[in-house]
């Protein structure tokens, strides 16, 4: 599903990624762990096409995203990649249903189709009675589940998550961790997750360790 080869990234004189090779199979949940500054989030941003490497290639499915122009890359990202971040990045002026619909509308779905897809996901994630609530009216765990629904609405090939439970209490964090496994089983989603949470890392199919800009284990 994903193959990254010889990924290098520097900011000025500071070398962040030093030739990373990384592969993920379809339907796999892989966690990336390591100390702060190891390069985890930088790698995730490049794998998720939010940033570009200085050199190296990233192939998702059969698409070498390194070769796409900005317009094609934006379209690919919208339809093929979902993101879940530590901070939910929900739009505060829109309710839960509207937030989940946004990527589907950008992808070209009409409002009826987008709302139907969003409703099905919010129902599945236990938010049936919270769809018309705005982010400020939702708990942290509920906001994160809305963010997960938003990531899933276009049925992307891959989900990238950066510290998805970092802002949650232990109960909501555990619920979110198990939810990823359930979604993988139900929808055959592929997840790459950066985390400091050892419990989440142990629940994954495979854990990789980064140190000093390289995958070492």
Buried (B, 14 or more C-beta within 10 A) or exposed (E): BBBBBEBBBBEEEEBBBBBBEBEBEEBBBBBBBBEEBBBBBBBBBBBBBBEBBEBBBBBBBEBEBBEBEEEEBEBBBBBBBBBBBBEBEBEEEBBBBBBBBBBBBBBEBEEEBBBEBBBBBBEBBEBEEBBEBBBEEBEEBBBBBBBBBBBBBBBBBBBBBBBBBBBBEEEBBBBBBEBBBEBBEEBEBBBBBBBBBEEBBEBBBEBBBBBBBBBEE
